[in-house]
Amino acid sequence: MSNTLKKASTLKEAYFSFDPVRDLNTKEELETLYVDRNSHVREQIMLSLDSDLELERPVHLLFTGHRGSGKSTEINKLCVELDDKFFIVKVSFSNRPDVDYVDMLLKAAMTLFKTATDEDVIKKAPAQIVQGFWQDLNQFIENKLFGGMIISKDLNATASLSAKVNLWAVEFEGKFESEPASRQEFKDKGEKLLAEIIDKINMLSERIRKSYNRPVLFIFEDADKIDLKNAKEIFYQHCNTLVNIRASAIYVIDISLRYNPDFNATKASFSEFLCLPNIKLLTKDSQPVQANRDLLEKIIDCRAEPQLFADDAKELLIDASGGLIRTLIGLIQSAASRAIIEKSDKINKEQVEHAINRQKGDFIAMLESKDYPLLSNLHKDKQLTSDNDTQTLLQSLALLEYDNGELWCDVHPIILPEVKKRVLPVS
C-alpha cells in the first residue's frame, strides 16, 4: 500500500489523509493536495536566495511561525521548486529538544558529507570532486572525529574514498541519534574541532558549487522543536558561529524567540527574518475574513470529497481551527474516527464537537490556573509581550499570533470558552 497521501473518498481514507503529524512532502502530494495560501513568504525566501544564485553570496535566513501553521509544508514546497537550482541538505535532529550549537554544526557537516557522497549523487556529478579532498576528509573523520571510538561498520578497504566518507557519515548518524554516550563524545570532540568542522563544510560547499553548478542550501527543518532555553542559547549567543557557514541556510525557529530583547541583535546577524502568519479568520476588531474561511474550506476539499462532511460540520471545523492548519487537520481526523466508530456516512456536527472537546481537554491538562487570567487579558487587549508567561502560551498554542499589518494575538478558540468560564467578569 502506498504511503502517499491522496484525496479521500471514504471516511477511512479521510482518517489517513488528515494526519496532523504528516506534512505534504512528496512531489505528487504537493502537486495534488497543496493549496497556495497567498502569504508570499516562499517567494520572499526565493528572492533572498537569488543573492547566492546570481552573486555567489550565501544568505542565512530565519523562518518562523506557529507550530502547525504549515511551515514544514511550505519548506517542502520550496525544496521541490529549488531542487534544480540548489544542492539541498536537510538537517534534522529526530525531534530531540536538547540540541545545542555544537550539535547543529556537527549534524550539518555530517549530513552534508553523507548527501554529497550518496551513490546516486556521485554518479550524477558533472565533474567528480578531486580525490585529494575526499582523502583529507576521510582522515579528518576517522582520526579526529571518530578517533578511538569503537565502530560497528566494517569499512571495505577497497571502497572508494567517497564511499568511505559516506559510511562514516552513516555510522555517525546512528551513534549520534541513538547512543547518548557516543553523542556526548562527539560533542566534546566537536567543540574543540569546531573551526575545522566549519572549514570542512565551507570547503565541500565550494567544491559542490563548482562540480554541480549548484550552491549548497542547508534546511534546518526542525530547529523550532528545540527546547526554548537551548534555542535561546543557540540563536542569541552563538548566531555569529552559525553564519560562518559559507553556504546558504534556512533555520526554522520557534516563534517565541522573536519576543525577546536579544532577538534584534540576533536578527541583525542573519540576512533576513521571515514569519509565516496564521490564517486569520477574524480581524483584530473581530470582523470576519471570508476569503480566509474560503481558503480553509479549499484545503479541506483538496484532501477529501465534499460529501464526507455535513455543511454545519465543516463550518464548525473552520471556526474551531483558529486558522491553524494542524488544528484543522487534527480535528478532522478525530471527527472522522468518531464517525467511523458510529458508522456514519459523513462527519456531522456532533462528531466535530466531540473532537473539539477532546482538544479542549488537552489544553486544560496543560494550562496552569495562573494562565487563565492572563489569557483573558490577552483576549481583551490582543497585545503581545516578551514576558516568559506569554512566550509559554505561544508555544502551547493556547495563544495564537496574527498579522494585519501589525502583530496581535488572541486566545485559541477551542480554549476560549473555558477561559471565559473560569475568569468571570467583576460585578
N, C-alpha and C positions, 0 to 999 in steps of 0.2 A: 504493500500500500504506500502511495506517495505521501511524503510529509509536506508537500507544497500546499499552501492554503488556497482554496478555491471558493467561489461563490456558493453559498449553501442553498439547497432547495428543500431540505428537511430540517427538523429541529435538531436531530442528532448531528447533522453536518454543521448546523449553526453553533452547536455547543463547541465544536472543534475550531470553527472559523473565528469565533470571538474568544480568543485566548489572550488574556491581559498581559501575560509574560512572554508572548511570542510576537516579535516585531516582523513587519514585512521586510524580508531580506533577500529573496531571490529576484533575479531579473524578471521572471514570469509573474511573481506576486506583485512587484512594483508596477508592472505594465497593466495588470488587470484590476488590482484592488486599491492602488494608491489614489488618493484624492488630493489635488493641489489646494492648499488652504489659503493661498494668496498672501502669505506672510512676507515673501521676498527675501527671507533670511538666506535660503540656499543660494539665490542669485548674488546676494551680498558676499557670501563666502567665496563663490567662484570669481567674483570681481577682484577680491583681495588676492586670491591665488594667481591671478594673471600677472602679478608682480614677479612671481617665480618663473612662470612660463615665458614671459617676454623679456624680463630684465635679469633673470637668474638671481633674483633677490628673494630668498626664502622668507616666508611670513609665519608668525606664530599667533594663533587665534584662540581666544577663549569663547566657548559656546555654552550657553546655559538655558534653562527653562525648568519648569516643574517636572518632577518625576512623573512619567505618564503623559507628558504633554505631546509626545511624538518626536522627541529629539533623535532617538535611535533610527526611526524610520526615515527622517529627513537626512541623516548621515548616510544611511544605506542607499537612499536615492541619489545622493551626491556622489557616492563612490561609483555607482553604475554610470553616471553621467561623465565622470572624470577618468574612468578606467583606461581609456586610450591616451590620456594626456599625462597621467602621473603614475609612478610606481607606488602603489598604495600599501601601507603597512599598518594593519590594525593591531593595536596593543591592548590586551585585556588582562585583568587580574583575577578572573574567576570569582568575581563578587567578594573578594577579600577586603574588609574595611580597614585593615591595619597597614595599608601601603604607606611608604614614605618616599622621599625624593630619590633615594638610592635605588629602591625597588623600581621606580618608574624608569630610571635611566638604564638599569641593568636589563629589565624586561624589554625596553625599547631596542637596546643593542642586540640582544639575542633573538628577538623576533625579526629584526632586520636581517640578521645573519641567516636565519632559517628561511625567510621568504626569498632572499636573493639566491639561495642555493637549492631550492626545490628543483627537482629534476625537470619538470615542465618549463620552469623559468630559465634554467640553464640552456635547455635545448633551443629556446626562442631568442637567446641573446644574439643580436646582430654582430656583436664583436665580444668575444669572451674577455672577461676581466683577467688581467695578467696573473699568471700562476704565482709570481713572486708575492703578490698581495695575499693570495689565499694561504701561502706558506707562512707568512708573517702572522696572519690572523689565527691560523690553526695553532701556532706555537703560543700565541698570547692566551688563547682559551685554555689550552692543555696545561701549560706550565704555570700561568699566573692565576687564572680564574678557577680552574679545577685542581691546580697543583696540590697533590697529597690526598685528594678526595677519592674514595672508592667509587668506581663507576660500574654500572650494570651492563653496559653495552660493549660488545667486542668489536672494536673499530678495525675493520678489514685493512690489513697492511697494503693491499693492492688497490684500495679505493682511491678515487681521485681526491685531490686536496679539497675541492669544493664539497664533495660528498662527505668528507670527514668533518668539515665545518658544520654541515647540516646535521650530522649525527650528534655532534657536541651540543648543538642548539636544542635538538630534541631531548637529549639527556638532561640538559639544564632545565627545560620546561617541566619535565616530570618531577625532578627533585625540588625545584623551586615552588611548585604548586602543591605538592603532596607530602613533603618531608620538612617539617619546621626546623629541625636541626641543620639540615643542608641549606635551607633558605637563609638562616642566620649566618652560616659560614660564608655563603655567597655575599651577603650584605656586608659582613666585616671586611671581606676582601675588596668588594666593590667600592666601599667608602674610601679605601686607600688608593684604589686604581681609577677613581672617578675621572680624572683628567685624561687618562689614557683611554678609558671606555668612550668618552665623548669624542676623542680624537679618532678612534676606530669607526665610530658612527659617521663622522664627518668625511673620513677618507672613503669609506664604502659608498656613502651617498653621492660623493663626487664621481666615483667610478661608474656607478649605476647611471648617473645623468649622461656620462659620455658614451657608455656601452649601449644603453637602451634608448637614448634620446628622450628620456623622461625623468623629471626630478622626483625625488622621494617625497611622499606625503605621509606623515605619521598621523594616525587617528587614535587618540587615547579615549576609547569609546565608553569606558565605564568609570572614569575618574570622578564622576558625580556620585558614585556609590561608596567612596572612601569616607571613613569616619570624619566628621566635621573638624574635630581637633587636629587630626593628621592633615586634612585638606588645607586648613589654615596655615600649618607649618610649611607645607609644600609650596603653596602659591603666594603666601605672604613673605616667607623668609628665604625661599630658595628659587624664586622665579627667575633670577638672573642666571642661575645654573641651567635651568630648563631651556632658556632661549640661546644658550651656547651651542645647541644643536644647529648645524648649518644645513638644515632641511626643513621644509615647511611642516607644521604640526597644528592639529586641532585638538584642544583639550576640552572635553565635555565636563563641566564643573557643576558643583552643587549651587543651586540658585541662592542659598543663604550666604554664600561668600561675598556677594555684592553688597550686603548690608553691614558693612564694617568700615571704620575709618581707614584701615590699612589697604582696602581694596583699590583706592585711587592710585596708590603707588604701584601696586601690582599691575593694574590696567595699563599704566604708562610703560611698563616693560614689554608689553605684548603689542603686536601690530594692530589688533582690533578686538573689541568685545562685542559679542552678538547674543541676543536673547530671543528664543522662540516664545512668543507670547501665548498664553492660554486663549482659547477661543471664547470671547466674551459673549454671553447671551443677553446681558443687560449692560447698559451704560452705567457710569458711576452714579448717576441720579435715577437709576432703576428703570430706564426706558428700554423696551425690548429691541434686540438687534435681529431682525427677521432673517437677514442674509446669512448670519452665522447659524441660526437654527436650521436653515435650509442646507447649509454645509454639513452639519452633523447628520441630518437625515440622509444626505447623499453618501456619507461614509457608511451608514448602516445599510443602505440599499446596494452599495457596491459589494458588500460581503454576504448578503442574504436576499432571497426573493422577498418582495414586499408582503406577500400573502402570509408570511410567517409571523406577522405582527398585527395585532389589533391596533386600530388608529390611536385610541387613547393610551395604549401601552407605549407606543413609540414617542408620543408627546411627553409622557411621564419620564421615560428614559432620558430624553434630551434635557428636560428640566433638572433632573437629579444629577446629571453629569457635571454641572458647573462649567461645562466647556472643556473638561479634561478628558482627553481621548481614552486613556486607560480606564478611568472610572466608567465611561460609557460602555466600553467593550467588556469590562468585568461584570457590570450589571446585566448585560445581555446574556453572557454565559451563565450566570447564576439563575436568571429567569428562565433560560432555555432548559436548564437542568430541572427546575421545578415543573416546567410544562411537560417535559418527557415523563417524569415520575407520575404526574397527574393524567397522563395520556391525552393531553390536549392536542389540537391540530395547529394551534398557533399560540404565541405568547400573549397573555392577556394582562390587564391592569393589575389584578390581584397578585399575579406571579411577579410582576415588576416590583410591587410594594413589598413583597416578601424579600426580594433581593436587596431592596433599599434598606429594609430593617436589619438585614444581616450586616450590611456595610456600616450602618449606624452603630451596631453593636461593637464592631471593630474599633470605631472611633472612641466610643465610651470606654472601652477597655484600655485604650491608650492614653486618654487625656486625664490630667490631674484636676482636682477641684479648683485650684487657682487659675486654671486655663479658661474656665467658663466666663468669669467676669472680663478677662482680657479679650476674649473672642467677642463678647457682647459690645465692648467699647470699640473694637476694630470694625465691627459691623456698622456701628453708628457713624464713625468718622472716616473710615476707609483709608487711614493714613499709615503707611509702612514706616517702621522704625528699625534701628540697628540693634536693639536690645536682644539679649540671648533668648528670652522667652518667645519673642516674635519670630526669631530665626528658627526656633524649635517647632513652632506651629507651622511655619512654611515647609519645613522638612517633613512633617507628619501629614501634610496636605489638608489639615483642618482649616488652614488659611490659604487662600489662593490669590496670586498676583495677576493683575490685568494691566493693560496699557491702552489708554485712549489718547495718546499723545503725551499724557502724564501717567506716572505709575500710581496705582491704587490697589487696594486689596478688598477682599470680602470673605466671609466665612463660607466654607464648603456647604452647599445647600442641603446635603444629607444630614449634617450635624446641626444646622442652624435651628431647627425646631427644638432640639434638646437644649441648646444654649438659651433660647428664649424661655423655655420652661424652667430652667434652673436659675436664671437671673431675672427675677421678677422686677418690674418697674417699681420704683419707690413711690408710695402713695403720698 
